[in-house]
Every structure is written in structure tokens, then in C-alpha cells.
Amino acid sequence: MKKITTLLVGLAATATILAACGDTEESTSSSKTEEKEVLIIGIDDKFAPMGFRDETNEIVGFDIDYARAAADQMGVEVEFQPIDWKTKEVELASSRIDLIWNGYTITDERKEKVLFTEPYLENAQVVMTLKDSELASIEDLAGKDVGIQALSSAVDAINAHSVKDEIASLSEYGDNVLALTDLKAGRTQAVIIDSVVGEYYMTQEPDTFKILDDALAPEQYGVGVKKGNEELLEELQAALDIMNENGVAAKISEKWFGEDRILK
């Protein structure tokens, strides 16, 4: 009788343990279901007004708001990861980030390395100089010291222009802030820069800078997705399309640019 009793107690204990394990599994499964996927977005946090740090060190900007709205539409969370812009494609290929989304110009060379969404914003490379400068055209860069962000589309733009061979020196910087700092200090006479960025700094320091009328190259911004991840590309593009249709994208553009600049 004692042996039977012991066996029954053992079976009861086993059943209790199995039930507990079942509850734990169900609880864990439920918890995972409630968690949202997190997309890591690589940005240049000194690229105003697309993505930059405000006076409180918070990351803000057009692309920041645009990405958050798209994430809401997709039902996922986003995390913004400042990266060295020179290594952006490497960061994406190694899956340290999921998206490149910060004034990222669509080029044929980049298309070989990443997948792109449809373009969402027009841009151009322009020449920015000091307000009292005598520079009036791109050709006036001949014999001048010029600043530029390293491995940016501005490099491609100036390399494609005939004036490149006449420039005295072309200094590359890690970001546009450093390039503009040297311009103000007189160490360079001009900076090749994205028009949307140049226009932003013009509003911040209207008595310091001017932008020449000539543009080096028209271009368009898109979001970069890792090669092979067509599923994410399709989900993101669908979210952007919906934002175009329901007016969310237009509102974000009006907030940062004072008008709707979104490409439809």
C-alpha cells in the first residue's frame, strides 16, 4: 500500500510540474506575441533638418518623424542608431542596422549594394559659401579650397563636373557641421552640400551664408534596405504609400519645410 501511495504522489507531482511548465510556455508565448519588432535605423545625427540633435540632445528631424510614422503604420518600433556615414552600407550589410534613412541619395552605385524604396523627396547638390563671398557660379570654384562630406553624393556631384580639375583643394569631412565650421573660419571658400541641408542652415544663420543659384546635380532621397530583404522593402513601401494617401507624409513635410514636398 505504501508503494502505491508513493507512486500516486509522484504522478501527482509530475502532473503539477507539467502543468506549471505548460503555463510558463503559454505565458512566454503570449509575452512574445505582445512584443513589437524593433527596426534599427542608421542615421547621421548631424544632418539637419533630416536627422540631427536639438538643443536638448534629442534626435529630431524630418526623416525621424517620417520613420516613426511609417513604423506606426507597420506596427513596429524604431530605434535610431547614429553611425559613421562613411560605413553606412557596411553597417547595413552586416545587419547591425535594418535601414539607412537619413537623406540617403539614390544612385546607381548604391543600387548595387542596397535595395531602395521609391524616392520620397527631391534634392540637389549646391554650392554654399559666406554671404560676403565674391563667388557667383560653380565655375568660380576654380582655384578655391572647397569642403565636402566624405563619401556623400556631393562627392559624386563634384567629381562629375568639369570644374573639379580646377579646384585648388577638396577637403573631406566626417559631417557637414565640420565642413561649415571650416568655411566660417576661412579655411575653405565653399562647401558642396545638399540643398535641403544648406537651406536649413540659411534659416539658422541668414547673415552668414548664401547658396549659389547654380546646382551641381538634381537627386532624390530614398530609404536603403539590405539586399535580399524584399519582404521588409515591400512592407515599408506599403506603409509609405498609405502615408501619402492619408496625408500623414504631407503634414510631416509641412512641419519641417513649410510645404508639401513629398513625391507622389
C-alpha positions in Angstrom: 0.0 0.0 0.0 2.9 2.3 0.8 4.4 1.7 -2.6 1.1 2.5 -4.4 0.7 5.7 -2.3 4.2 6.8 -3.2 3.5 6.2 -6.8 0.3 8.2 -6.8 2.1 11.1 -5.0 4.9 11.0 -7.6 2.4 11.1 -10.5 0.5 14.0 -9.0 3.8 15.9 -8.5 4.8 15.2 -12.1 1.4 16.4 -13.4 1.8 19.6 -11.3 5.2 20.2 -12.8 4.0 19.6 -16.3 1.1 21.9 -15.8 3.4 24.6 -14.5 5.6 24.2 -17.5 2.6 24.5 -19.8 1.6 27.7 -18.1 5.1 29.1 -18.4 5.3 28.2 -22.1 1.9 29.8 -22.7 2.9 32.9 -20.8 6.2 33.2 -22.7 4.4 32.7 -26.0 1.9 35.4 -25.1 4.6 37.7 -24.0 6.5 37.3 -27.3 3.3 38.0 -29.2 2.8 41.3 -27.4 6.4 42.4 -28.1 6.8 44.6 -31.2 9.6 44.1 -33.7 12.2 46.8 -33.5 13.8 48.2 -36.6 17.3 49.7 -36.1 17.7 52.8 -38.4 21.1 54.1 -39.2 21.4 57.9 -39.3 23.9 60.7 -39.5 22.9 62.7 -36.4 24.4 65.9 -37.7 22.3 66.1 -40.9 19.8 68.8 -40.2 16.9 69.1 -40.9 16.6 65.4 -41.9 18.1 63.9 -38.7 20.0 65.8 -36.0 20.3 66.5 -32.3 18.4 69.5 -30.9 19.5 71.7 -28.0 18.4 69.0 -25.5 20.5 66.4 -27.4 17.3 64.6 -28.6 17.4 63.2 -32.1 14.8 65.0 -34.3 14.2 65.9 -37.9 12.1 65.3 -41.0 13.3 61.7 -41.5 13.0 60.9 -37.8 9.3 61.9 -37.8 8.8 60.2 -41.2 10.4 56.9 -40.0 8.4 56.9 -36.7 5.1 57.4 -38.7 6.0 54.6 -41.0 6.8 52.3 -38.1 3.4 53.1 -36.5 1.8 52.2 -39.8 3.8 48.9 -39.9 3.1 48.1 -36.2 6.7 48.0 -35.2 9.1 50.1 -33.0 12.1 52.0 -34.2 15.5 52.7 -32.7 17.8 55.4 -34.2 21.4 54.4 -34.3 23.9 57.2 -35.2 26.6 55.7 -37.4 29.7 56.8 -39.3 28.2 57.8 -42.6 31.2 56.5 -44.5 30.4 53.0 -43.4 26.6 53.0 -43.8 26.4 50.3 -46.4 28.8 48.1 -44.3 26.6 48.6 -41.3 23.5 47.6 -43.3 25.1 44.5 -45.0 26.3 43.2 -41.6 22.8 43.6 -40.2 23.9 46.0 -37.4 21.2 48.3 -38.8 18.0 47.4 -40.7 17.6 50.6 -42.7 19.6 53.6 -43.9 17.2 56.5 -43.6 18.6 60.0 -43.3 18.8 62.0 -46.5 20.1 58.9 -48.4 20.5 59.8 -52.1 19.6 57.1 -54.6 22.5 56.4 -57.0 23.3 53.7 -59.5 26.4 52.8 -57.4 24.4 52.4 -54.2 21.7 50.4 -56.0 24.4 47.7 -56.4 24.8 47.5 -52.6 21.3 48.1 -51.2 17.6 47.9 -52.1 15.8 51.3 -52.3 12.2 52.4 -51.6 10.6 54.6 -54.2 12.1 58.2 -53.9 10.2 60.4 -51.5 12.0 63.7 -51.7 13.8 65.8 -54.3 17.2 67.2 -53.5 20.2 68.7 -55.3 23.9 69.4 -54.6 24.6 73.1 -54.3 27.5 75.4 -53.5 27.3 77.1 -50.1 29.6 80.0 -49.2 29.8 83.0 -47.0 27.3 85.8 -47.6 30.0 88.4 -48.4 31.9 86.0 -50.8 32.5 87.1 -54.4 31.7 83.6 -55.6 28.7 83.7 -58.0 28.8 80.5 -60.0 30.1 77.0 -59.9 32.9 77.9 -62.3 34.2 80.4 -59.7 35.3 77.4 -57.6 38.4 77.3 -59.8 41.5 77.9 -57.7 39.5 77.8 -54.4 39.6 75.5 -51.4 36.4 73.5 -51.2 34.9 71.4 -48.3 32.7 68.4 -48.7 31.2 65.5 -46.6 33.2 62.3 -47.2 31.6 59.5 -49.2 28.4 61.6 -49.7 26.6 62.1 -53.0 28.2 65.6 -53.1 31.5 63.9 -53.9 29.9 62.2 -56.9 28.4 65.5 -58.0 31.6 67.5 -57.9 33.6 64.7 -59.5 31.2 64.7 -62.4 31.7 68.4 -63.0 34.4 69.9 -65.2 35.4 72.4 -62.5 36.7 69.6 -60.3 40.1 69.6 -62.0 40.5 73.4 -61.4 39.7 73.3 -57.7 42.8 74.1 -55.6 41.9 71.6 -52.9 39.0 69.4 -51.9 38.9 68.8 -48.1 36.7 65.9 -46.9 34.9 66.0 -43.6 33.1 63.5 -41.4 29.9 65.6 -41.5 28.6 68.9 -42.8 28.8 70.7 -39.5 32.6 70.3 -39.5 32.7 71.5 -43.2 30.6 74.6 -42.4 32.8 75.3 -39.4 35.9 75.5 -41.5 34.0 77.6 -44.1 33.2 80.2 -41.4 36.8 80.1 -40.1 38.0 80.9 -43.6 39.9 77.6 -44.1 37.8 76.9 -47.2 35.9 79.2 -49.5 32.9 77.0 -50.3 31.1 73.8 -49.3 29.3 71.4 -51.6 26.2 70.4 -49.7 22.7 69.0 -50.0 20.2 71.8 -50.9 17.8 70.8 -48.1 20.7 71.0 -45.6 22.0 74.2 -46.9 18.6 75.8 -46.8 18.2 74.8 -43.2 21.4 76.5 -42.2 20.4 79.5 -44.1 17.4 79.9 -41.9 19.6 79.4 -38.8 22.3 81.9 -39.8 20.8 84.1 -42.6 23.6 86.7 -42.2 26.4 84.2 -42.5 25.7 82.0 -45.6 24.5 82.1 -49.1 23.8 79.4 -51.7 24.7 80.0 -55.4 22.0 79.8 -57.9 23.7 77.0 -59.9 23.0 73.5 -58.8 25.5 70.7 -59.4 23.2 67.7 -59.6 19.5 67.0 -59.0 18.9 63.9 -57.0 16.3 62.0 -54.9 16.2 60.6 -51.4 15.1 57.0 -50.7 15.3 54.5 -47.8 18.0 51.9 -48.0 17.2 48.2 -47.2 19.6 45.3 -47.0 19.9 43.3 -50.3 17.8 40.2 -50.1 15.2 41.6 -47.7 12.5 42.2 -50.2 9.9 41.4 -47.6 10.9 44.4 -45.4 11.1 46.6 -48.5 7.6 45.7 -49.6 6.2 46.3 -46.1 7.9 49.7 -45.7 6.9 50.8 -49.2 3.3 49.9 -48.5 3.4 52.0 -45.3 4.9 55.0 -47.1 2.2 54.7 -49.8 -0.6 54.8 -47.2 1.0 57.8 -45.6 1.0 59.6 -48.9 -2.7 58.8 -49.4 -3.9 59.7 -45.9 -1.9 63.0 -45.7 0.4 62.0 -42.9 3.5 62.4 -45.0 2.4 65.9 -46.2 1.9 67.1 -42.6 5.4 66.0 -41.7 6.8 67.8 -44.7 4.8 71.0 -43.9 6.2 70.8 -40.3 9.8 70.8 -41.4 9.8 72.6 -44.8 6.7 74.8 -44.6 5.2 73.0 -47.6 4.4 69.5 -49.0 7.5 68.3 -50.8 6.7 64.6 -50.7 7.0 62.9 -54.1 3.8 61.1 -55.0 
